[in-house]
Amino acid sequence: MRVYHQQNTHRLKPKGASVTDKPTILIVEDDLDLAEMLNAYFRVQNYEVLTAAWGKDAIEISQEARLALVVLDIRLPDIDGYEVCRQLRSQRRTENVPIIFLTERRDRVDKLHGLELGVVDYITKPFDVQELRLRVRNAISRAARQTNTNPVTELPEPQLVEEKLNSLILADDPWSLLLISVTGLSIYRERYGFVAADDVLRALTLMIRNAVRELGNAEDFIGHLGPEEFLIISGPERVPSIRQRVETRVSQSSEYFYPLRDREEDAAPNVIGLRFGRVDSTARIFQDAADLKQALFADAGFD
């Protein structure tokens, strides 16, 4: 019987206060007692933890969750850890996610094989959990320093966006923030798959970039507040036309998000939508980035 074990699945939600800043670790281990122990331990260490006992399940989870690191056992019931690693490295979403091999093997050739596949570290059983914790922490820190852009859209991630928002608090020139939240993407992903959903995000990114390029100026900024939440920083006089252009382009193009067979049969569910929120510098005095985000999500109608 196939065993699938997953706890505390982390999904980013389009609500300012509910989006967690904890790094998410995926533990791929078919020894359920060990997986439970690591799950409990790393949650106490302030991580979000996902677990999978099968390699194929790990790959599926990795295409939905935003992972900071994968702890991967080599010996799994279906495909081995090497194949899981190859598939993770072949996907844009996970190509740079650090992977630590957790294994009973001590052979030098096995370690070299893992390193060739892009594994960042290698720890053998039995192991010191404190040592594993330090290796996990260091690997995540190194990865965070190397990239701060979304792997699908190539736009700045929330950490850089928050720095930008904090700098706005002290800015003298007037500014306006436009939140564009993509709704229905999880339903779309379940029906058409992760690759198609990423293609939708890339298409939306292109439309947003074009709207800002055509109607904004060189100082305007585009980034992410979450995987499916875009933020535009522009001037108050430019934001209304940018929003209108994005709405129009998405409305004109949305049918092309769906396979031709569904369009011909009029079976496309048309689940993809947009929600907007806007905050201007003249609204009130804002304390920090968290205050700005809360105002944006409230204006978009998120509780």
Secondary structure, 3 states (H helix, E strand, C coil): CCCCCCCCCCCCCCCCCCCCCCCEEEEECCCHHHHHHHHHHHHHCCCEEEEECCHHHHHHHHCCCCCCEEEEECCCCCCCHHHHHHHHHHCCCCCCCCEEEEECCCCHHHHHHHHHCCCCEEEECCCCHHHHHHHHHHHHHHHHHHCCECCCCCCECHHHHHHHHHHHHCCCCCCEEEEEEEECHHHHHHHHCHHHHHHHHHHHHHHHHHHHHHHCCCCCEEEEEECCEEEEEECCCCHHHHHHHHHHHHHHHHHHHCCHHHHHCCCCCCCCEEEEEEEECCCCCCCCHHHHHHHHHHHCCCC
